[in-house]
Amino acid sequence: MAIVHMKDIVKRYGSHLSLDHVDLTIGEGEILGLLGPNGAGKTTLIHALAGIIGFDSGEIEIFQKTQQKHLKEIKKQIGLVTQDITVFTDLTAKENLEFFGGIYGLKGTELKNRVEQTLEFVGLREHANKLPTKFSGGMQRRLNIACALIHRPKFLIMDEPTVGIDPQSRNHILETIRKLNKQGTTILYTTHYMEEVQHLASRVVIMDQGHVIAEGTIDELVKKIQHEEKIELEVAEPTELLLEKLRKLEGVKQVTQNNKAIHIISQVGAGNLDRALSIAKDFGGIHSVQAEKPTLEDVFLTLTGKSLRDGGEEDK
């Protein structure tokens, strides 16, 4: 069952078309990775989903209810982890959670229990009475997540939740996300770290210039561009004659040399790995061999022409 349906959503900022007839479905219980270069429209999409901004045309349904008619009710079941840390620096971790829990109508014993459980869940229980200004960047990020979890949302939107933190804190947050998902929370996750999406997402959507340009599992997306593979051979004697013989193999698109390493780009399914090895053996032997198939990073680069971490205009 789908938790979210975005149908033909259009959002303009003046003459700029930030969302251009976007359709998006998020299934119950999945982690959907949302990728796109800067300026692709990811933040606008997130803000529209969360009900922070309106849109010019189209329709959003969340929990099988029309967002525009049931916005207040829907917001009670959504959590938003913002890219910027949005906690109160003059309140302790515990007081921050009490405040955000109160916004969602929690009080008394229920609020107290939720605060303790949520602090425990994000690994901050021992720091409950400390101010966020005393926290490391990773701990602040975890408190930011806790504030979005205090009311136990069915649908959690996470906008760059691991920006600028150390690897240990990142791993802690990723593990928290996996636990949440196993408990039944549906998650929309956007990041500039491709490896996070590869480890977390059950499905991926790629946006560019306000459009959804591709979606599917990682394997499905890779198959869309799986027309070539990379072979790297390190040989004893990388002669010009060897390079010429490799270039003549059917399906080989490019052969380049870097010291003793030879890089071959070949059409997938051409069977050139075995042929290349056979040829290289006649030229003094092979020190190492490596064959690579396309990755999610390759898919992204092919579809958008940009690296995921490319700079550029601020995303809208």
N, C-alpha and C positions, 0 to 999 in steps of 0.2 A: 504493500500500500504506500502511496506517495504522501509525504507530509507537506511538500511544497510544490505548487504549480505556478510558474510565471508564464504568462501568455501574452506574447506580442507587446512587450513593455518598451515604451519610448520615453526617454528623459532628455530634455534639452537644457543647456545652460546658455542662454542667449542664442548665438548662432551655432554653438558647439553641440553636436549630437553625441551625448555620452552613452546612452543605451539606445541601440538601433534595432527595434523590433526583436527583443530578446525573448527566447523561449527557454525555460529551464525547469527540470523536474528533479526533486530530491526524494529518494525513497526512504521509508521508515527504517531506522537502524543502520544506515550507511554513513561512512565518512566520505564526503565528497570533496576532493581537492580542487580548488579554483585557482587556476594559473593564468597569468597574462603579463605582458610587459607593462611598464609604467604608461599610464594614459589609456589603458585598455578598457576601463570602465568598471573594474572590480569593486572599488570602494563605493561607487554610486549604486551598484547592484546590491551590495551589502546593506547600505543605508536604506534603500527602498524596501528590501526584505524586512528589515527591523522596524520599519514604520517611522524612521527618522525624517525622511523626505518623502514628498509625493512624487508622482510621475504624470506625464502628459497624456498617455493613453495605454491601453492594455489592462490586464487584470492579474491580480495576485491572489491565490488561494493558499491558506496555511491551515493545517488541521481540518481540511475540507470546508473551510469557511472563508468567505470573501473578506479580504483584509480591510477594505475601506468601510465595510459595515460593522465589522467585529474587531476593530483594531485594539481596543482596550483589553478585551478578553484574550486576544491572541498574544499580546505583549506579556501577559502574566506567565505564559508558557515558553517564552523565548529568553535565552541568555545571550548577551553580546560581550565578547572580549575584544576591547578596542586595541588598535595598534599603539596609540598613546596610552600611557598608564594613567588611569582615571580614578585614583583613590585620593582620599583626603589625608594630606601629610601631617595635619595637626591632630588626627585621631589615631589611636592604636589599631593594630590589625583586627583585634576583637571588636573595637568600636566601629570600624569601617563595615564589618560584616553585619553588626547590629543595625547600622543605619540602612544598608541596602536591603537587609531582610525586612525591616520595617516598611520600606517602600512597597514591598510585595505583600504586605498584610500579615507578616509573621509577628508574633508577640508572645510574651510569657515564657512558659517552659518549652514550648515548641521552638521559639526563636533561640533560646539558650542552647538547646540540644543541636539545632542546625548549625549554629556558630561553631560549637565544639567539633562536630562531625566534619564540617567543611574545612576547618583549620587542620584537622588530622589528615584529611584526604589530600590536601596540597602540601603537607609536610611542614606546617607552620605552627603547630599547637604549642610548641615550647617558646614561641615568639609572640604569643597572643597579646601580650601587654606592651609590646615595643612599637615605637613609631616607625612608619615606612622609611623615614629619612635615615634610620639606623640599619636598613636592610641593604643587602647587595642588589644589583640589578636583577639577578635571577629570582631572588626572594620577592622583590616588588612585582615582577611578572606573575609569580604564583599567587600573590595576594590579589592582583588584578583579575586573575582567573577565578579565584575563590568568590569574589564579589558578584561574578556572573553566574555562579553555581548555587548560591545560598538558597534560592527558591526552587532548586531541582528542576530546571527547565527540561522540556521534552526535546527542544530543538536549540542547539548551541551554535552560534556564529562566532568564528574565531578569525580575527583579522591580524595577521602577522604577530602571533602571540610570543614568538621567540626572538624578536629583533634585539640584537646587541647584547646577548648574554653568553656566558661561558658554556662549554660543551656539557659539563655536568648538570647545570641547571636545565639546559635544553633537553637532555635525556630524561630528567625528572618530569618535565612538562609533557613530553611525548608519551611517557608511561602513564601519566595521569589521564591523557586523552584516550589511550587504549582502554583503560579501566572504565572510564565514563561510557565509552561506546559499548563495552561488554555488558554494562548495566542497562543498556537500552537507549542511551541518548543518541539522537541523530545529530551529526556535526557537519557544518560547512566550514572548510579550513582553507585559508589562503596564506601563501607564504612565498618568499623569494629563495627558499632553500629546497631545491628539487629533491634531495634525498629524504626530506621529511614527508613529502607527498608519496614517494616510492615506498616508504615504510608504513604509512598510515592509511592511505586512501584506498577504498574499495572501488572507486570510480573517479575519473578526472574530467574536468571541463576546462578547455582552453579558450580564453577570450582575447580578442584583438580589435582595436578601433570600434568598441561598442558592440561587437558581434560575438556570439558563440561560434567559433570556427571549427571546433572538434570536441567530441566527448566519447567516453567509453572507458573500459578498463585499460590499464597500462598495456597489457598484451594486445588489446584491440587497436589501440592507438599506434603502437609500434608496427603492427602489420600494415597500417596504411602507408608507411614509408619504407617498408622492408624490401627495398629493391636493390640494396647493395650491402656488402659486408667488408670489413677491414681485416687484412691479414698483415701481421708484422713478423718478419723473419730476421733473425740476427745470424749472419753467415760468416764463415772464415775468410772468404775471398769475394767481396761484392764487385765483380768486374762488370764492365759495360756489356760484355757478351751475355752474362747472366741476366742483367736487366732487360736486354733486348729479347731474350727468349721468354721471359716472364710477360713482357708487353704483348707478345704474339699469342698468348693464351686466349681462347675464345671467352668472352665475357669480362675480360680485364679492362677496366676503364682508365686506371692510372697506376704507374709504378714510380716511386721516388726513393731516393737513397739519403740516409743520414748516418755518416760514418759506416759502421758495419750493419746497420739496421736498414732493411728494405721494407717499405710500406706499399702494400698492394690494395687497391680498391677494386672490388670485383662484384659482379652481379650475383645476387643471392641465388643459390641453386645451381650455379655453374659448375660446382665441384672442383674449383681451382685450388683449394687448400692442398689436396693430395697431389695434384699436378705440380704445384709450386714446390712442394717438398721434394718430389722426385727430381725435378730439375736442379734444385739447390744442392742436393747431395753430390751431384757431379762436379761441384765447384768448391771442393774442400771441406764440405760438411756444414752442419747447422748447429749453432750454439743454443738457440731458443726459438720458439714459435708461439704466436698468440693470434687467435681469431676473435674478432669482436662483431657483434650484431648491433643494430640500432638500439639506442636507449631512449628513455623519455626526454632527456635533454636534446637528443637528436631530433625527435619529433617536434619539440617546441621550436627549435632553431629553424627547422624546415618550414613549419607552418607560419611563423611570425617573422622570420628573418632576423631575430634578435635573441640574445642570450637572456635567460630569466633574470640575471642580476644586472643587466644593462641599466645604465642611468637614463635620465630623460626627464620629460615633464612629469609633474606629480600626477599620480593616478587619480582618476575621477570616475 
